[in-house]
Amino acid sequence: MDREGLVARGRRRNPGQLRSPRMAFYAWKLEEAKRILERLRESSGSGVAIVVEGRRDEAALRKLGVVGVVHCLKARGESGVRFLEKLDGLDGVVLLTDFDREGGELRLWLYQELSRRGVRADDFAWKRIRSLARTEVRSVEELPRFLRSVEARARGERS
């Protein structure tokens, strides 16, 4: 039996409409993610440095079109204090640590320390991505896969 036989007369869906409310949700989610990434690209392009945890996080941002300066906190094995000293002269920094508990604690520590040193720390992108992705993304390196998944779901495909 075809699907239309299961829907009562007069209640058939308009073929022009989205097939499911979930598709509309994922379309909205995709637009929000693109808006956040565009803001991140603009900040980076205007000279604001981005702080991530590792090299894979930096590679993920490059895949997403971020071309500015990206500092990797754990890549060189230096202490946190020495890392902060490298950021001392900057006007502003975007904090984009991982979205797990350790990354959240690290983001908070960086935010407080940079603020004490007079460096404007921006964690808006971190907060928005974390709230948007919730359980789907735990690290920055998973962002390209997350975007592909949301794009597929917005089209009604399973990922």
Buried (B, 14 or more C-beta within 10 A) or exposed (E): EEEEEEEEEEEEEEEEEBEEEEBEBBBEBBEBBEEBBEBBBEBBEEEBBBBBBBBBBBBBBEEBEBEBEBBBBBBEEEEEEEBBEEBEEBEBBBBBBBBEEEBBEBBEBBBEBBEEBEBEBBBEBBBBBBEBBEEEBBBBBBBBBBBEBBBBBBEEEEE
